[in-house]
Amino acid sequence: MADKLRKKNRQNLRQSIRRQRRELTVTQSASSALQLAMHAGRDRLVLNSRHIAVYLPSDGEIDPQPLIQYLRSLGKHLYLPVLVSFSARRLWFSPYSPGDRLVLNRYGIPEPERVHHRRIKPVALDLVLTPLVGFDDRGHRLGMGGGYYDRAFGFLNSRKRWKKPRLMGLAYELQRSRTLTAAPWDVNLDAVATERAVYHF
């Protein structure tokens, strides 16, 4: 019963936050993306990382492309998440440069055309900039419900010392909640960057 209630509450919260994101104007979204890039671009997690996973926005997610352009200017190696048929419901990552040919995956999300790129495992990354629906002040992340990021980085939950990659969520400030109920398999974030600040946990 408690699990069903938790699942329902998480789903209701997802719907509410996603609706608020979609209600932002183009001007608000663009301004927030630039402010986020300014804050995240100065953060030690970003500056000290060489291999960084990024994402391309969908469903009203905050746009990381101003930050992506800045990371490129610093010479960072960038990667996008990709779905592969032989690894069901699990993420791999593929090298990415703005302008690369992209194809839509089964969810309609653009990813690099895999035949031309070498995939890497999540453990090979230094930092992962993750999309999210919600987050709280303890680093709990509310995703879309598919569990892809939790499965890809679940190995971090069993590590006591050497935690790599680090996970930084990107979000609007409106996606911040006072507290989220975490599931046992959830992987906590190390930080979240918004248009207002970078929060470390």
C-alpha positions in Angstrom: 0.0 0.0 0.0 2.8 2.4 0.9 4.6 1.7 -2.4 1.4 2.4 -4.4 0.9 5.7 -2.5 4.5 6.7 -3.0 4.3 5.9 -6.7 1.1 7.9 -7.1 2.5 10.9 -5.2 5.6 10.9 -7.4 3.5 10.7 -10.6 1.3 13.6 -9.5 4.4 15.7 -8.7 5.9 14.8 -12.1 2.7 16.0 -13.9 2.6 19.2 -11.9 6.3 20.2 -12.5 6.2 19.2 -16.2 3.1 21.4 -16.6 4.9 24.4 -14.9 8.0 23.9 -17.2 5.9 24.0 -20.3 4.1 27.2 -19.2 7.4 29.1 -19.2 7.7 31.6 -22.1 10.5 31.3 -24.7 12.1 34.4 -23.2 12.0 33.0 -19.7 13.4 29.7 -20.9 16.3 31.3 -22.8 17.2 33.6 -20.0 17.2 30.7 -17.5 19.4 28.6 -19.8 22.0 31.4 -20.0 22.0 32.0 -16.2 22.4 28.2 -15.6 25.4 28.1 -18.0 27.0 31.0 -16.1 26.6 29.3 -12.7 27.5 25.8 -13.8 30.4 26.9 -16.0 32.2 28.3 -12.9 31.6 25.2 -10.7 34.5 23.0 -9.7 32.7 19.8 -10.7 32.5 21.1 -14.3 36.0 22.7 -14.4 37.7 19.6 -13.0 36.0 17.2 -15.4 37.3 16.2 -18.8 34.7 13.6 -20.1 31.2 15.0 -19.6 27.8 13.6 -20.5 25.2 16.1 -21.6 21.7 15.9 -23.0 19.5 17.6 -25.5 16.2 19.0 -24.1 12.7 17.6 -24.5 9.4 18.1 -22.8 10.2 21.5 -21.5 13.6 20.6 -19.9 16.0 23.4 -19.3 18.2 23.9 -22.3 21.8 22.9 -21.7 23.0 24.1 -25.1 24.6 27.5 -23.9 26.5 25.4 -21.3 27.4 22.8 -24.0 28.9 25.6 -26.2 31.0 26.8 -23.2 32.2 23.3 -22.4 33.3 22.9 -26.0 35.3 26.2 -25.8 37.1 24.7 -22.8 38.1 21.6 -24.8 35.9 19.2 -22.8 34.9 15.9 -24.4 31.1 15.6 -24.6 28.8 12.6 -24.8 25.1 12.0 -25.3 23.1 9.2 -23.8 22.1 6.5 -26.4 19.8 3.5 -26.2 21.1 0.2 -27.6 19.0 -2.7 -28.7 21.2 -5.4 -27.0 21.1 -3.6 -23.6 17.4 -3.2 -22.8 16.5 -0.1 -20.7 20.1 0.8 -20.1 22.1 3.9 -21.2 25.4 4.0 -23.0 27.1 7.2 -24.1 28.4 8.3 -27.4 30.8 11.1 -28.4 29.0 14.3 -29.4 29.9 17.6 -31.1 27.2 20.2 -32.0 26.4 19.7 -35.7 26.8 15.9 -35.6 24.1 14.0 -37.4 21.4 12.9 -34.9 18.5 10.4 -35.1 15.4 10.0 -32.9 15.3 7.1 -30.5 12.2 5.2 -29.5 11.1 8.0 -27.3 11.6 10.7 -29.9 14.8 12.0 -28.2 17.7 12.9 -30.6 20.9 10.9 -30.1 24.1 10.5 -32.2 23.8 8.2 -35.2 25.4 5.2 -33.6 26.9 3.6 -36.6 29.5 6.4 -36.8 30.3 6.6 -33.1 32.1 4.6 -30.4 30.0 3.9 -27.4 31.4 4.2 -23.9 30.2 2.8 -20.6 28.9 5.2 -17.8 31.9 4.4 -15.6 34.3 6.0 -18.2 32.7 9.5 -17.6 33.9 12.1 -15.2 30.7 14.1 -14.9 27.1 13.5 -16.0 24.8 16.5 -16.5 21.4 14.9 -16.1 17.9 16.1 -17.0 15.3 15.7 -14.2 11.8 16.5 -13.3 12.4 17.3 -9.6 15.0 17.5 -6.9 15.3 18.2 -3.2 17.8 19.6 -0.8 19.3 16.2 -0.1 20.2 15.5 -3.7 17.3 13.2 -4.4 16.3 13.2 -8.1 12.8 12.7 -9.6 13.1 11.5 -13.2 10.6 10.6 -15.8 10.0 7.2 -14.2 11.8 5.0 -16.7 14.8 4.4 -14.4 17.4 4.7 -17.1 19.8 6.9 -15.2 19.3 5.0 -11.9 20.2 1.7 -13.7 23.1 3.2 -15.6 24.7 4.7 -12.4 23.4 2.3 -9.8 27.0 1.0 -9.2 27.7 4.3 -7.5 25.4 3.3 -4.6 27.8 0.5 -3.6 31.0 2.6 -3.7 32.2 4.1 -0.5 35.2 6.2 -1.7 36.0 6.5 -5.3 32.8 7.9 -6.8 33.0 8.5 -10.5 31.3 9.9 -12.4 29.8 12.7 -10.5 26.2 13.5 -11.2 25.0 17.1 -11.6 21.3 17.7 -12.4 20.2 20.6 -14.5 16.9 22.2 -13.7 14.8 25.3 -13.3 14.5 26.6 -9.8 10.7 25.8 -9.9 11.6 22.1 -10.0 13.0 22.2 -6.5 11.0 20.5 -3.8 11.4 20.6 0.0 11.7 16.8 0.2 11.3 13.8 -2.1 10.6 10.3 -1.1 13.5 8.2 -2.4 13.2 4.6 -3.6 16.0 2.2 -2.5 17.4 2.1 -6.1 17.5 5.8 -6.6 21.0 7.3 -7.2 21.6 10.6 -5.5 22.9 13.7 -7.2 26.2 15.3 -6.2 24.9 18.7 -7.3 22.1 20.6 -9.1 22.6 23.7 -11.2 19.7 26.0 -11.8 19.3 29.6 -13.2 19.8 30.8 -9.6 22.7 28.8 -8.2 24.6 25.5 -8.0 23.6 23.3 -5.0 26.0 20.8 -3.7 24.9 17.8 -1.6 
